[in-house]
Amino acid sequence: MSENDPRLPDATTRLPRPDSSGPQVPPRPQGPPSGSPSDAPYGSASGGQAGSSSYGAPAGSSPYGAPAGSPYGAPAGGPSGAPSGPSYGGPSYGTPPPGAAHPLYATPAPAAPGPVRPRVLWIVLAWLVAVICGVVGVVGFAGGLFKTITDAAPTRTFQSGGSVTVAIDPKDKPILYASASGPTDVTCLATDGAGNKVGLTSPKASQTVSADGRAWEAVFDIGVPAPGTYKVSCEAEAGKQALFGVGKSLTADPGALAGGVAFLILVPLAGFLLAVVTTIVVLVRRSRNRKRQAAAAVPYGGGWPQGAPPRA
């Protein structure tokens, strides 16, 4: 063959004999040729057009039977595969903000606590009642004392050198009173209906009463033996003016005086005790109710969901 001959010699090579000692693996197929309908593998659509899916999926669809654009059956559009719309047949709640509990497991906020009972107004009213009781006690004592003094003052009077006939009862503890402008000596006499003298003795204690703007001083105790009508006459020393009268002792009616003392002591004391007991009861019950409301307002997660704890 000459050098100018355009035909090249055929290249020959020797293929090694396959080893007959083991199974022989057929060569891996390289895919069907384009446009060969008969060679479409695994039931793919005939025609072998570009874009057709394999494994029996329809053209243009995603593998494994999922809709196009959303793998694993999840709708497309959510970040990082998160669904942007309803999924699995239920509504979507979205992603809770950082630090917040999931809405499905969040504890509902408790109702706002009402005012703590009982109110402090009860304490104010109790002490107001105590003050009123104190005023009533003072007024009651003053009224009893005024009645005692008024009953003790003489109701029948006479001038110096004169006399008066009055009904006297030993239960009233009768006393002969005198009212003078200054110190003076007096001489008095008391007789019964038969003219018998009745004993006049100096009073056991100094006693002065006031009535109608005039001060009366006890000068003699009249010791009558029995109730009856008695005549009493008195005369002051020469040149002195004096007025005389028959009255009662301040201790003749102990009930009126005792009633005034009772009003002065017992009524204010009762009001004070009532105020103290009411104050203690209200404060104790308010403390218990405040703790009960505070315990009811704290959720299981702890903390105050609506700000500060309830106040009084």
Backbone bond lengths (Angstrom), bond angles and torsions (degrees), N, CA, C in turn:
res aa  C-N    CA-C-N  psi(-1)  N-CA   C-N-CA  omega(-1)  CA-C   N-CA-C  phi
1 M - - - 1.458 - - 1.506 107.27 -
2 S 1.306 114.39 134.58 1.465 118.55 -176.06 1.513 110.37 -88.35
3 E 1.341 115.09 165.34 1.449 120.10 -177.32 1.512 111.50 -70.35
4 N 1.267 118.84 -23.67 1.445 120.65 -177.57 1.511 112.53 -88.04
5 D 1.323 116.31 0.38 1.460 118.25 -179.63 1.499 109.66 -72.48
6 P 1.352 119.80 119.40 1.475 120.90 -178.49 1.494 115.35 -67.03
7 R 1.253 122.04 -16.89 1.460 123.30 -179.09 1.494 109.51 -79.52
8 L 1.315 114.05 132.73 1.454 120.24 178.67 1.496 109.43 -95.23
9 P 1.277 116.74 152.90 1.465 117.38 179.82 1.502 110.29 -72.56
10 D 1.301 117.73 147.90 1.462 122.91 178.64 1.498 109.30 -69.22
11 A 1.375 115.17 135.30 1.465 120.39 177.27 1.506 108.86 -84.18
12 T 1.264 117.22 130.08 1.452 122.71 -179.46 1.509 108.52 -119.01
13 T 1.345 116.31 148.72 1.471 122.47 176.25 1.494 108.47 -148.49
14 R 1.303 116.18 163.85 1.450 121.22 -177.51 1.523 107.86 -112.21
15 L 1.271 113.69 124.30 1.452 119.66 175.82 1.499 109.86 -84.25
16 P 1.312 117.51 137.27 1.465 117.79 179.04 1.514 110.89 -71.14
17 R 1.310 113.63 147.12 1.453 119.03 178.95 1.530 109.24 -70.41
18 P 1.289 115.07 129.66 1.484 117.11 177.59 1.501 111.75 -63.38
19 D 1.336 110.76 145.09 1.460 117.00 -178.82 1.508 108.99 -73.77
20 S 1.276 114.43 121.16 1.458 119.96 -178.65 1.508 113.05 -85.00
21 S 1.375 115.68 1.76 1.457 116.77 -176.92 1.524 113.11 -79.71
22 G 1.323 120.44 -21.09 1.482 122.50 -178.25 1.498 111.56 -128.57
23 P 1.326 115.25 172.23 1.487 118.50 -179.93 1.494 109.48 -69.70
24 Q 1.256 113.93 145.82 1.447 120.32 179.31 1.511 110.43 -99.46
25 V 1.375 115.55 132.73 1.470 121.58 -178.28 1.497 107.88 -95.82
26 P 1.298 116.70 124.63 1.474 118.19 179.07 1.520 109.66 -66.10
27 P 1.223 118.59 154.41 1.488 121.56 178.37 1.516 111.41 -65.43
28 R 1.327 115.00 147.24 1.476 123.02 -178.79 1.496 109.84 -69.18
29 P 1.319 117.17 130.09 1.489 118.52 -178.64 1.519 110.36 -66.26
30 Q 1.230 119.21 146.45 1.444 126.44 -178.02 1.505 113.28 -96.39
31 G 1.323 118.86 9.33 1.455 121.46 -179.63 1.493 110.75 98.30
32 P 1.281 116.20 156.39 1.481 119.80 -177.43 1.502 109.83 -73.25
33 P 1.211 115.40 149.54 1.484 118.93 174.23 1.518 110.25 -68.75
34 S 1.317 114.85 145.80 1.463 120.90 -179.53 1.501 110.23 -60.78
35 G 1.341 113.52 133.59 1.458 118.33 175.66 1.489 114.08 83.96
36 S 1.352 117.50 12.63 1.461 118.71 179.27 1.504 109.19 -105.13
37 P 1.303 118.86 99.21 1.465 121.53 -176.46 1.504 112.57 -66.35
38 S 1.239 117.21 -28.16 1.452 118.40 -174.35 1.507 111.96 -79.03
39 D 1.377 116.84 -19.78 1.461 119.30 -176.56 1.506 112.60 -102.35
40 A 1.317 121.36 15.47 1.489 122.39 179.56 1.512 109.73 -67.85
41 P 1.331 118.44 120.08 1.476 118.99 -173.42 1.511 112.59 -78.68
42 Y 1.326 114.28 150.90 1.451 124.23 170.20 1.506 112.79 54.38
43 G 1.263 118.28 39.34 1.451 121.91 171.22 1.489 113.81 73.88
44 S 1.295 119.38 25.57 1.465 119.78 177.96 1.503 109.13 -71.32
45 A 1.310 116.02 164.14 1.453 121.47 -176.02 1.504 109.94 -64.79
46 S 1.285 113.10 144.96 1.456 119.03 -178.61 1.503 110.29 -70.16
47 G 1.275 114.94 152.60 1.450 121.14 177.60 1.492 111.77 106.45
48 G 1.398 117.91 -24.42 1.460 119.65 175.14 1.495 113.10 60.72
49 Q 1.330 118.91 33.32 1.459 120.56 -178.05 1.513 109.79 -73.39
50 A 1.329 115.26 152.59 1.462 120.85 179.95 1.518 109.88 -67.68
51 G 1.341 117.98 143.25 1.475 123.00 179.30 1.491 113.39 91.93
52 S 1.344 117.83 -3.49 1.459 119.46 178.40 1.513 109.55 -76.41
53 S 1.330 115.97 145.22 1.460 121.47 -179.33 1.508 109.76 -87.78
54 S 1.291 114.47 159.72 1.455 120.15 178.96 1.510 110.02 -103.06
55 Y 1.308 115.82 178.11 1.459 124.21 178.47 1.517 111.76 60.16
56 G 1.205 120.21 33.06 1.448 122.79 172.65 1.503 115.10 81.24
57 A 1.315 120.81 5.26 1.468 121.95 178.74 1.493 110.34 -79.46
58 P 1.301 119.16 143.43 1.472 120.93 179.65 1.510 110.55 -66.15
59 A 1.294 113.96 159.20 1.466 120.21 -176.74 1.510 110.17 -63.82
60 G 1.349 115.69 136.61 1.465 121.16 176.40 1.501 114.50 84.17
61 S 1.343 118.25 -2.21 1.459 120.71 -177.91 1.515 109.52 -99.72
62 S 1.327 115.07 161.12 1.456 120.83 179.10 1.515 109.38 -81.70
63 P 1.317 116.46 159.28 1.473 118.54 -178.92 1.508 111.56 -69.03
64 Y 1.328 115.37 167.19 1.451 125.72 178.69 1.522 111.85 63.09
65 G 1.282 118.92 21.23 1.452 121.05 174.08 1.506 114.58 76.76
66 A 1.324 119.93 8.66 1.483 121.83 -179.96 1.493 109.88 -82.77
67 P 1.329 119.57 150.77 1.463 121.18 178.44 1.505 110.45 -62.31
68 A 1.294 114.38 156.23 1.460 120.26 -178.49 1.515 110.47 -65.67
69 G 1.315 115.67 135.60 1.462 121.24 174.77 1.505 113.89 89.95
70 S 1.342 120.39 -8.78 1.462 121.48 -179.90 1.518 108.92 -138.05
71 P 1.305 117.51 100.41 1.473 118.68 -179.20 1.503 111.86 -68.79
72 Y 1.337 115.62 155.10 1.454 124.70 176.89 1.526 112.57 59.34
73 G 1.284 117.53 25.17 1.450 119.57 174.14 1.509 114.84 79.66
74 A 1.336 119.69 2.48 1.463 121.40 -179.80 1.499 109.48 -87.96
75 P 1.321 120.26 139.17 1.469 121.51 179.71 1.515 110.79 -66.27
76 A 1.288 114.73 145.16 1.468 120.59 -178.02 1.509 110.86 -77.70
77 G 1.326 114.35 161.91 1.453 119.87 173.49 1.501 114.05 113.05
78 G 1.368 121.47 -23.08 1.464 123.62 -178.22 1.511 111.42 -83.51
79 P 1.316 118.77 147.86 1.461 120.26 179.09 1.513 110.17 -71.08
80 S 1.366 113.40 138.89 1.470 121.03 176.51 1.526 111.28 56.66
81 G 1.277 115.15 33.32 1.459 118.08 177.69 1.512 114.02 81.99
82 A 1.352 119.51 0.18 1.464 121.16 179.51 1.507 110.09 -72.73
83 P 1.287 119.86 137.24 1.485 120.90 -178.85 1.499 110.92 -68.84
84 S 1.301 116.42 140.87 1.463 121.18 176.84 1.506 112.11 -97.82
85 G 1.267 119.81 -4.14 1.451 123.20 -179.88 1.509 110.30 -139.66
86 P 1.309 118.45 -170.26 1.465 121.30 179.34 1.522 111.44 -60.56
87 S 1.303 116.05 138.37 1.452 121.12 178.71 1.511 109.49 -135.69
88 Y 1.298 114.94 154.20 1.469 122.88 176.87 1.521 111.55 56.39
89 G 1.298 117.60 30.05 1.449 120.36 174.84 1.519 114.91 79.59
90 G 1.362 121.05 3.87 1.458 123.54 -178.47 1.509 111.31 -127.37
91 P 1.315 118.19 167.15 1.471 120.70 -178.92 1.526 110.40 -72.77
92 S 1.308 115.42 155.57 1.462 122.12 178.04 1.522 109.47 -96.63
93 Y 1.338 116.40 132.11 1.469 120.92 -178.71 1.525 112.50 -98.74
94 G 1.294 117.03 -4.33 1.448 118.39 178.89 1.527 111.25 76.41
95 T 1.305 114.85 -179.60 1.460 120.64 179.76 1.517 109.01 -94.46
96 P 1.360 120.19 124.12 1.475 120.47 179.69 1.516 110.90 -65.93
97 P 1.323 118.48 152.14 1.475 121.03 178.83 1.512 110.69 -64.42
98 P 1.313 117.19 160.17 1.476 120.33 -179.17 1.522 111.24 -60.12
99 G 1.339 115.88 135.43 1.466 120.85 178.50 1.508 114.36 85.03
100 A 1.359 118.19 -9.91 1.468 120.25 -178.65 1.514 110.05 -94.57
101 A 1.343 115.00 150.42 1.457 120.08 178.68 1.512 110.09 -76.21
102 H 1.308 115.06 155.02 1.459 119.36 178.40 1.520 108.93 -65.06
103 P 1.343 117.69 137.91 1.475 118.95 -176.21 1.513 113.80 -60.93
104 L 1.335 116.69 -25.58 1.459 117.84 -179.55 1.515 112.22 -74.76
105 Y 1.366 116.88 -23.30 1.459 120.77 -176.41 1.512 112.99 -116.47
106 A 1.307 118.78 3.95 1.470 121.24 -178.44 1.532 110.09 -71.39
107 T 1.335 115.96 141.65 1.468 121.63 177.48 1.514 109.78 -79.10
108 P 1.321 119.82 126.63 1.470 119.77 -179.84 1.516 111.23 -62.83
109 A 1.320 115.65 143.59 1.464 120.69 -179.17 1.526 109.96 -67.13
110 P 1.340 117.72 132.84 1.469 119.46 179.59 1.511 111.72 -69.64
111 A 1.306 114.90 159.33 1.461 119.71 178.51 1.520 110.33 -66.21
112 A 1.311 115.96 151.06 1.461 121.03 -179.81 1.525 109.43 -62.60
113 P 1.343 117.52 131.32 1.473 119.31 -178.52 1.512 111.67 -67.05
114 G 1.319 116.52 141.98 1.456 121.51 178.28 1.519 111.04 -83.04
115 P 1.309 117.32 -177.46 1.463 120.22 179.49 1.518 111.33 -65.14
116 V 1.321 114.57 147.34 1.465 120.63 -179.58 1.518 108.56 -73.42
117 R 1.312 115.61 131.01 1.472 122.33 179.00 1.512 109.92 -107.53
118 P 1.332 118.46 153.86 1.468 127.64 -11.90 1.523 111.69 -71.79
119 R 1.296 116.16 161.39 1.453 121.60 -175.76 1.532 111.53 -73.73
120 V 1.335 114.10 157.38 1.468 120.54 177.05 1.527 110.54 -67.34
121 L 1.321 115.62 -17.00 1.458 119.61 179.17 1.524 111.62 -57.33
122 W 1.346 117.23 -31.46 1.464 119.70 179.05 1.526 110.99 -63.27
123 I 1.317 117.55 -37.22 1.472 120.32 178.30 1.516 109.99 -66.08
124 V 1.327 116.41 -43.61 1.461 120.03 179.47 1.528 110.73 -61.00
125 L 1.333 115.75 -44.29 1.470 119.43 179.92 1.531 111.52 -65.01
126 A 1.339 116.53 -37.47 1.467 119.21 -179.58 1.526 111.05 -64.25
127 W 1.324 117.09 -43.16 1.476 119.04 179.38 1.521 111.07 -72.27
128 L 1.310 117.33 -28.85 1.457 119.21 173.83 1.524 110.59 -64.75
129 V 1.334 116.50 -41.18 1.470 120.48 175.90 1.520 110.51 -62.86
130 A 1.349 117.62 -37.61 1.464 120.50 178.54 1.527 110.99 -63.18
131 V 1.328 116.52 -41.12 1.474 119.44 177.71 1.526 110.67 -64.44
132 I 1.327 115.90 -42.26 1.467 119.28 178.96 1.528 110.49 -62.71
133 C 1.327 116.78 -40.31 1.467 119.75 177.92 1.524 111.13 -62.50
134 G 1.339 117.09 -37.82 1.453 119.32 176.59 1.518 112.61 -62.75
135 V 1.322 115.60 -42.50 1.467 119.58 178.36 1.523 110.23 -64.98
136 V 1.335 116.56 -42.76 1.467 120.10 179.16 1.523 110.26 -61.85
137 G 1.337 117.49 -39.33 1.460 120.07 178.68 1.513 112.85 -62.54
138 V 1.317 115.89 -44.75 1.472 119.33 179.07 1.522 110.58 -64.09
139 V 1.333 115.91 -44.50 1.464 119.44 -179.39 1.529 110.20 -64.94
140 G 1.334 117.23 -40.70 1.458 119.88 178.84 1.521 112.49 -63.79
141 F 1.331 116.26 -41.50 1.462 119.11 178.15 1.523 111.09 -65.01
142 A 1.325 115.84 -43.15 1.460 119.23 178.84 1.523 110.88 -62.99
143 G 1.335 116.78 -39.53 1.452 119.31 178.76 1.521 112.59 -65.61
144 G 1.344 116.80 -41.40 1.458 119.54 177.60 1.513 112.77 -65.91
145 L 1.331 115.42 -40.33 1.460 118.47 178.75 1.527 111.60 -66.58
146 F 1.324 116.07 -40.18 1.462 119.45 178.82 1.528 110.87 -63.08
147 K 1.327 116.84 -40.20 1.464 120.31 178.64 1.530 111.12 -64.81
148 T 1.322 115.02 -40.42 1.464 118.73 179.99 1.525 110.89 -63.78
149 I 1.330 116.41 -42.94 1.472 119.86 -179.42 1.525 110.55 -68.55
150 T 1.327 115.95 -41.04 1.461 118.87 -179.33 1.531 111.32 -63.74
151 D 1.315 116.13 -40.61 1.476 118.96 179.18 1.526 111.98 -69.61
152 A 1.347 117.01 -28.35 1.463 119.43 -177.88 1.525 112.42 -80.36
153 A 1.320 118.73 -26.69 1.468 121.60 -177.33 1.533 110.22 -65.88
154 P 1.297 117.86 147.72 1.489 120.68 -179.15 1.511 111.50 -67.86
155 T 1.320 115.51 140.79 1.461 121.65 177.39 1.531 111.83 -103.20
156 R 1.337 118.43 -23.01 1.473 123.44 176.32 1.527 107.68 -115.17
157 T 1.328 116.59 120.86 1.464 121.19 -176.98 1.539 110.17 -122.45
158 F 1.380 115.60 164.53 1.472 121.13 177.16 1.542 107.83 -155.16
159 Q 1.361 113.60 158.34 1.457 120.41 -178.72 1.537 110.99 -82.16
160 S 1.334 113.91 166.62 1.478 119.86 177.43 1.531 109.57 -60.98
161 G 1.339 116.52 133.34 1.451 122.81 -176.75 1.509 112.77 88.84
162 G 1.291 119.19 -5.59 1.459 122.53 179.25 1.519 110.95 -102.72
163 S 1.360 114.85 -171.65 1.466 120.87 -178.77 1.522 109.26 -150.14
164 V 1.361 115.74 167.65 1.454 122.64 -179.84 1.516 108.08 -148.30
165 T 1.351 114.90 143.46 1.458 121.02 176.16 1.525 108.20 -109.11
166 V 1.334 117.19 121.28 1.475 121.59 -174.74 1.517 109.43 -136.58
167 A 1.329 114.16 157.84 1.470 121.08 174.20 1.526 107.77 -85.64
168 I 1.312 114.86 126.72 1.474 120.39 -177.12 1.518 108.94 -124.36
169 D 1.318 115.65 136.40 1.473 122.80 177.26 1.537 107.58 -121.42
170 P 1.312 117.32 127.76 1.472 119.19 -178.72 1.530 113.79 -61.31
171 K 1.361 117.66 -21.61 1.476 119.56 177.86 1.524 112.08 -66.51
172 D 1.341 116.84 -25.92 1.465 120.33 -178.97 1.525 112.61 -81.02
173 K 1.326 115.94 -3.48 1.470 120.04 -177.77 1.533 109.28 51.98
174 P 1.338 117.53 65.15 1.469 121.13 -174.57 1.531 111.95 -63.48
175 I 1.349 114.00 145.91 1.460 122.53 -177.91 1.529 107.70 -136.56
176 L 1.317 115.60 142.01 1.463 122.20 174.26 1.524 108.15 -94.65
177 Y 1.362 115.06 118.91 1.471 121.40 -177.64 1.528 109.51 -104.12
178 A 1.325 114.70 154.11 1.470 121.57 176.16 1.512 108.45 -137.65
179 S 1.362 114.84 142.14 1.463 121.00 177.17 1.521 107.76 -128.27
180 A 1.351 115.80 114.83 1.464 121.06 -177.22 1.514 109.10 -131.47
181 S 1.354 114.64 159.87 1.456 120.05 179.16 1.515 113.07 -74.93
182 G 1.322 116.67 -14.36 1.456 120.47 -179.40 1.518 109.57 -166.50
183 P 1.351 116.11 -178.88 1.468 118.90 179.19 1.521 111.05 -61.45
184 T 1.330 114.15 137.99 1.463 119.44 -179.77 1.519 109.77 -157.07
185 D 1.324 116.50 155.00 1.459 122.03 174.57 1.514 109.06 -94.89
186 V 1.334 116.39 137.94 1.459 121.74 -178.30 1.523 108.91 -126.91
187 T 1.335 114.25 153.07 1.463 121.54 175.01 1.517 108.06 -128.06
188 C 1.364 117.80 126.87 1.470 121.98 -173.84 1.525 109.45 -131.30
189 L 1.368 114.43 156.63 1.459 122.47 179.82 1.520 108.58 -145.08
190 A 1.389 117.35 138.18 1.463 122.84 178.19 1.514 108.21 -130.62
191 T 1.356 116.43 131.59 1.468 122.23 179.64 1.512 109.18 -132.96
192 D 1.337 113.15 156.64 1.457 117.90 176.78 1.518 109.74 -88.41
193 G 1.349 116.88 -169.14 1.453 120.53 -178.04 1.509 113.41 -66.34
194 A 1.333 117.28 -24.50 1.464 121.23 179.85 1.513 112.14 -91.00
195 G 1.320 117.07 0.39 1.458 120.68 179.75 1.501 114.36 88.61
196 N 1.323 116.80 6.18 1.454 120.26 178.33 1.534 110.07 -77.12
197 K 1.323 115.15 139.84 1.451 118.86 -179.40 1.537 110.68 -71.50
198 V 1.343 112.38 145.65 1.466 121.36 176.96 1.527 106.61 -111.11
199 G 1.321 115.52 139.24 1.458 119.74 -176.97 1.523 113.32 -66.52
200 L 1.361 114.52 132.79 1.467 122.77 173.88 1.528 107.16 -117.54
201 T 1.303 115.61 123.24 1.463 120.56 -178.47 1.527 110.03 -126.82
202 S 1.312 114.69 156.44 1.483 119.42 177.68 1.524 109.90 -65.79
203 P 1.330 117.98 143.25 1.479 120.13 -178.33 1.528 111.14 -65.50
204 K 1.296 115.19 147.09 1.469 121.25 179.59 1.518 112.27 -69.14
205 A 1.316 117.10 -27.15 1.469 120.85 179.63 1.512 108.58 -142.37
206 S 1.332 115.45 148.88 1.465 120.40 177.85 1.522 108.80 -66.59
207 Q 1.316 114.91 135.65 1.466 119.15 -175.56 1.515 108.76 -145.46
208 T 1.308 116.10 127.58 1.463 122.01 179.86 1.515 108.69 -134.08
209 V 1.319 116.09 133.07 1.458 121.73 177.34 1.516 108.96 -126.79
210 S 1.349 114.43 157.43 1.465 120.18 179.61 1.509 108.57 -125.10
211 A 1.339 116.04 136.54 1.461 121.94 178.47 1.508 108.88 -154.62
212 D 1.330 116.04 132.52 1.468 122.25 179.20 1.521 111.93 57.15
213 G 1.322 115.62 36.96 1.457 119.99 177.24 1.515 114.73 75.85
214 R 1.303 119.88 11.54 1.464 122.74 -178.97 1.529 109.02 -123.17
215 A 1.315 115.92 136.69 1.466 121.92 178.35 1.527 109.54 -93.56
216 W 1.316 114.87 131.66 1.454 121.77 -179.56 1.534 108.47 -116.33
217 E 1.346 113.97 133.35 1.463 119.98 179.24 1.521 109.25 -115.67
218 A 1.343 114.84 133.38 1.473 119.93 -179.91 1.528 109.74 -70.87
219 V 1.377 116.95 128.02 1.470 120.74 -179.81 1.528 111.74 -113.13
220 F 1.369 118.28 -31.17 1.467 120.92 -179.59 1.538 109.75 -146.41
221 D 1.327 114.22 146.47 1.463 121.17 166.13 1.525 107.85 -91.15
222 I 1.337 116.44 132.80 1.469 121.50 -179.60 1.528 107.93 -96.96
223 G 1.320 116.35 113.10 1.458 120.46 -177.56 1.501 112.84 -96.24
224 V 1.307 118.65 74.52 1.465 121.80 178.66 1.519 108.82 -78.17
225 P 1.333 118.15 143.60 1.469 120.11 -179.08 1.511 113.28 -79.10
226 A 1.335 116.87 -26.38 1.458 119.59 -175.89 1.524 108.91 -155.31
227 P 1.313 117.35 161.71 1.461 119.51 177.59 1.528 109.78 -62.92
228 G 1.339 115.88 142.40 1.462 120.47 179.02 1.506 110.21 171.64
229 T 1.365 113.42 -172.31 1.460 120.39 179.19 1.527 108.61 -99.49
230 Y 1.333 114.96 129.65 1.464 121.00 -175.66 1.522 108.94 -130.80
231 K 1.346 114.05 150.90 1.462 120.95 177.90 1.521 108.65 -106.72
232 V 1.327 114.70 131.93 1.459 120.77 -178.19 1.520 107.46 -126.61
233 S 1.355 117.02 131.43 1.471 122.80 177.59 1.525 108.95 -134.08
234 C 1.379 116.35 146.44 1.469 121.77 -178.64 1.526 108.97 -144.90
235 E 1.355 115.19 157.23 1.464 121.53 178.01 1.526 108.28 -148.30
236 A 1.338 116.86 132.18 1.456 122.41 177.49 1.523 110.09 -89.26
237 E 1.340 117.08 166.95 1.457 121.08 179.11 1.518 109.74 -63.82
238 A 1.294 114.96 159.79 1.465 120.99 -174.93 1.524 110.29 -59.80
239 G 1.321 112.87 137.94 1.457 119.45 177.37 1.511 115.13 82.48
240 K 1.324 117.92 1.02 1.479 121.53 -179.75 1.527 109.65 -111.85
241 Q 1.290 114.66 140.25 1.464 121.16 176.32 1.531 109.14 -102.60
242 A 1.332 114.71 133.29 1.473 120.41 -179.70 1.520 109.09 -149.58
243 L 1.290 113.99 151.88 1.470 121.99 177.84 1.524 107.25 -121.72
244 F 1.357 115.92 137.57 1.462 121.28 -175.19 1.530 109.76 -121.71
245 G 1.352 114.55 159.47 1.453 120.00 178.89 1.512 110.72 -167.95
246 V 1.328 115.18 158.36 1.465 121.90 179.55 1.528 108.29 -106.50
247 G 1.333 113.99 127.00 1.466 118.98 179.99 1.520 111.85 -137.26
248 K 1.333 116.04 -157.44 1.469 121.85 -177.81 1.520 110.42 -119.69
249 S 1.314 114.62 165.37 1.457 120.08 173.87 1.531 109.95 -80.05
250 L 1.337 115.73 154.63 1.461 119.91 177.88 1.518 112.36 -65.29
251 T 1.315 115.84 -23.37 1.464 119.86 179.08 1.524 112.66 -93.30
252 A 1.351 116.70 7.99 1.465 118.83 -179.45 1.519 111.75 -67.47
253 D 1.331 117.70 -32.58 1.465 121.80 179.67 1.531 107.92 -120.87
254 P 1.318 117.99 80.86 1.469 120.13 -177.01 1.528 113.11 -66.99
255 G 1.331 116.15 -22.69 1.456 117.70 -178.84 1.513 113.12 -64.81
256 A 1.339 116.81 -41.57 1.461 119.84 -179.82 1.519 111.15 -65.33
257 L 1.323 116.70 -42.36 1.461 119.68 179.75 1.517 111.19 -69.03
258 A 1.336 116.30 -39.68 1.465 119.58 178.86 1.532 111.14 -65.90
259 G 1.340 115.63 -36.43 1.461 118.08 177.21 1.513 112.30 -63.80
260 G 1.323 116.17 -39.39 1.464 118.86 177.26 1.515 112.19 -65.02
261 V 1.342 116.51 -40.27 1.462 119.86 178.00 1.524 110.81 -65.53
262 A 1.328 115.59 -39.23 1.459 118.83 178.77 1.526 111.32 -63.81
263 F 1.313 116.77 -42.19 1.461 119.62 176.43 1.518 110.82 -61.03
264 L 1.335 116.94 -38.75 1.461 120.67 -177.22 1.526 112.19 -69.65
265 I 1.316 118.29 -31.04 1.465 120.67 -174.20 1.522 111.70 -105.21
266 L 1.337 116.53 -52.62 1.460 119.62 -169.78 1.526 113.24 -71.89
267 V 1.319 117.31 -43.52 1.468 119.16 -176.48 1.533 111.79 -65.07
268 P 1.351 119.82 -48.37 1.471 118.14 175.48 1.523 113.09 -62.41
269 L 1.343 116.67 -36.26 1.456 118.92 178.93 1.523 111.31 -64.33
270 A 1.325 116.45 -41.03 1.467 119.63 178.19 1.530 111.04 -63.32
271 G 1.315 116.80 -42.19 1.465 119.21 177.45 1.513 112.41 -63.88
272 F 1.325 117.04 -38.36 1.464 120.76 178.94 1.525 111.25 -65.62
273 L 1.328 116.85 -45.65 1.463 119.84 179.13 1.528 111.42 -62.98
274 L 1.331 116.17 -39.83 1.462 119.65 177.80 1.526 110.86 -61.08
275 A 1.331 116.95 -42.71 1.463 120.24 179.79 1.518 111.39 -65.31
276 V 1.335 117.51 -41.04 1.466 120.39 -179.46 1.522 110.66 -65.30
277 V 1.332 117.41 -47.11 1.469 120.80 -179.36 1.532 110.61 -63.13
278 T 1.329 116.84 -43.47 1.472 119.74 179.21 1.520 111.14 -61.98
279 T 1.319 117.28 -40.60 1.465 120.78 179.46 1.521 110.88 -62.71
280 I 1.320 117.22 -45.28 1.467 120.16 -179.25 1.526 111.09 -64.31
281 V 1.325 116.79 -46.16 1.467 120.27 -178.26 1.529 111.21 -63.15
282 V 1.319 116.87 -44.72 1.469 120.03 -178.81 1.521 110.83 -64.15
283 L 1.327 117.90 -43.86 1.464 120.34 -179.05 1.530 111.29 -65.08
284 V 1.324 117.67 -41.02 1.464 120.17 179.78 1.525 110.77 -65.82
285 R 1.316 117.40 -45.54 1.464 119.99 -179.30 1.525 111.84 -67.87
286 R 1.329 117.47 -36.00 1.471 119.82 176.81 1.524 110.11 -64.47
287 S 1.329 117.25 -40.17 1.462 119.99 179.16 1.521 111.00 -63.46
288 R 1.326 117.55 -43.66 1.467 120.41 178.44 1.517 111.60 -63.91
289 N 1.327 117.35 -45.06 1.473 120.10 -179.27 1.524 111.38 -66.54
290 R 1.336 117.60 -35.08 1.459 119.75 178.19 1.521 110.73 -65.68
291 K 1.339 117.70 -41.84 1.463 120.29 177.49 1.526 110.68 -65.63
292 R 1.343 117.18 -38.96 1.464 120.03 179.84 1.534 110.44 -64.46
293 Q 1.321 117.51 -41.84 1.469 120.10 178.45 1.518 111.30 -67.13
294 A 1.340 116.80 -38.08 1.453 119.38 179.04 1.522 111.19 -65.07
295 A 1.341 117.88 -40.26 1.459 120.68 178.06 1.525 111.48 -66.85
296 A 1.326 117.26 -36.93 1.465 120.18 -179.80 1.516 112.11 -73.21
297 A 1.336 117.82 -24.85 1.467 120.60 -176.51 1.514 112.72 -84.37
298 V 1.337 119.71 -16.60 1.465 121.74 -178.27 1.520 109.07 -84.96
299 P 1.359 119.71 122.53 1.469 121.01 177.75 1.517 110.93 -74.76
300 Y 1.369 115.84 174.83 1.455 120.41 -178.70 1.521 111.05 -65.45
301 G 1.316 117.32 -29.94 1.459 119.40 -179.41 1.504 113.74 -75.91
302 G 1.365 119.41 -8.79 1.450 122.10 -179.57 1.508 110.53 87.23
303 G 1.299 116.20 160.19 1.448 121.03 177.16 1.502 112.07 89.76
304 W 1.285 114.84 162.89 1.461 120.53 179.41 1.514 108.70 -97.26
305 P 1.338 118.43 112.75 1.464 119.66 -176.69 1.512 113.23 -71.53
306 Q 1.290 118.06 -20.11 1.459 119.83 -175.38 1.514 111.29 -125.14
307 G 1.302 116.85 38.76 1.463 119.58 175.11 1.502 112.15 95.24
308 A 1.318 115.87 -143.44 1.461 122.23 -174.02 1.512 110.63 -74.00
309 P 1.353 116.90 156.72 1.470 119.72 177.36 1.507 111.82 -65.14
310 P 1.334 118.47 161.09 1.476 120.62 -176.63 1.507 111.66 -64.29
311 R 1.313 114.88 145.54 1.454 121.70 177.54 1.509 110.61 -112.87
312 A 1.326 112.98 174.04 1.478 118.42 -178.96 1.513 110.30 -69.86
